[in-house]
Amino acid sequence: MKEIKKFDQKVWLASPTMHGDEIKFVQEAYDTNWMSTVGANINEVEKLACEKTGSKYAVALASGTSALHLAVRLAGVKPGDKVFCSDMTFAATVNPVMYEGAIPVFIDTEYDTWNMDPKALEKAFEIYPEVKVVVLVHLYGVPGKIDEIKKICDKHNAIIVEDAAESLGATYKGKQTGTFGNYNCISFNGNKIITGSSGGMLLTDSLEAANKTRKWSTQSRENAPWYQHEEVGFNYRMSNVIAGVVRGQFPHLDEHIAQKKAIYERYKEGLKGLPVEMNPFDSKNSEPNYWLSCMIIKPEAMAKQVRGEQDYLYEKEKGKSSPQEILDAIAAINAEGRPIWKPMHMQPIYRMNPFITKNGNGRAQTNAYIAGDSCDVGMDIFNRGLCLPSDNKMTPEQQDVIIEVIRSCFE
Ligand SMILES: *Cc1c(COP(=O)(O)O)cnc(C)c1O
């Protein structure tokens, strides 16, 4: 492989991009002394979120995870209940199900959008017809097969909790993600498409659910002159300081999406001719927010790669490569890529949890992994895919260098 010069400044996977107004709203919170979980910034960001998404109500919370936690409670999940969950995702999607003592049942992924496979979901309802809640993610900002999944959930009277943490601004048939479920979540974590440094929101069209979320997130105080409690509460409200940052970011959401889209298109063009594909989406029905650009190596071009629980090995093969080889090559020039989210059914903590594929099978019965073998789609995408540096401050010149490094891995 030829030597390529390291970047002086690290090119990140996805880092915060500030614009100036954020600090003005933070300063305003300070100057007016609303250094609290009450204040104008909070009211304003809730309004902005409703305007952008078309959701009737938005409740600003401390994080996307706390929003998911309250969503799971709103959905009525009880200890011991089984809950169907997207399998290939960040652990935060599933943690709130565990907080409630429920049992995540993992639904395999499809190849068209890298999200929950409706066929596997249908199988799961055959096996567990009693399940009443489905937690659905739109991975990397790409909307999943929403119509198919909604139809199945309606048929089984199941509630949808939509995890739109990565997909704020993405649309499906012209409608924003975060508005398809009964209770929906977005995140303003530092690496998301817009950020408050942290923060999240619960979106819903139900006034009752929004009111409950406000009450639960502020320690479940009853309407009484003293601290009166009838339900367990949480300290989950967003800070007015954080809300100031989010408030300054919201007007730049579409600009960030346009930058991310340009990055995706540039990779797509630059990687042409290699035995790879970009992460796919349904171009007829959906417009992603392009939060992260990802690629997947075609099965026939996969060099040998072995991943243990903590480490990995790969071989250099002519004309072939592997995600770990490419990630190492990217890291060597001071840029940040990342493996695909390791599917939940492959995680040690969930090794005993059910996992349903489109054939109704659970985990593969042997350790033999064949690239492109679709019996466990999540495992296959994890093995062959990776997330590319997708920072919206990356210059086209820097991106060209990254593309060159990827190309050199296949020499
Ligand atoms: C970031 C993320 C979350 C959690 O959001 P936080 O604000 O970090 O708590 C949940 N689900 C997915 C898919 C995410 O990417």
The ligand as an SDF file (V2000), in Angstrom:
LIG
                    3D

 15 15  0  0  0  0  0  0  0  0999 V2000
  -28.0510    8.2010   19.8430 C   0  0  0  0  0  0  0  0  0  0  0  0
  -29.0690    7.1390   19.8250 C   0  0  0  0  0  0  0  0  0  0  0  0
  -29.9420    6.9370   20.9000 C   0  0  0  0  0  0  0  0  0  0  0  0
  -29.8060    7.6120   22.2250 C   0  0  0  0  0  0  0  0  0  0  0  0
  -29.8260    8.9630   22.2540 O   0  0  0  0  0  0  0  0  0  0  0  0
  -29.0670    9.7400   23.4480 P   0  0  0  0  0  0  0  0  0  0  0  0
  -29.5290   11.1250   23.2850 O   0  0  0  0  0  0  0  0  0  0  0  0
  -27.6000    9.5470   23.2240 O   0  0  0  0  0  0  0  0  0  0  0  0
  -29.5190    9.1340   24.7390 O   0  0  0  0  0  0  0  0  0  0  0  0
  -30.9330    5.9930   20.7690 C   0  0  0  0  0  0  0  0  0  0  0  0
  -31.0530    5.2650   19.6610 N   0  0  0  0  0  0  0  0  0  0  0  0
  -30.2220    5.4100   18.6240 C   0  0  0  0  0  0  0  0  0  0  0  0
  -30.4470    4.5610   17.4090 C   0  0  0  0  0  0  0  0  0  0  0  0
  -29.1910    6.3240   18.6670 C   0  0  0  0  0  0  0  0  0  0  0  0
  -28.3340    6.4260   17.6480 O   0  0  0  0  0  0  0  0  0  0  0  0
  1  2  1  0
  2  3  1  0
  2 14  2  0
  3  4  1  0
  3 10  2  0
  4  5  1  0
  5  6  1  0
  6  7  2  0
  6  8  1  0
  6  9  1  0
 10 11  1  0
 11 12  2  0
 12 13  1  0
 12 14  1  0
 14 15  1  0
M  END
$$$$
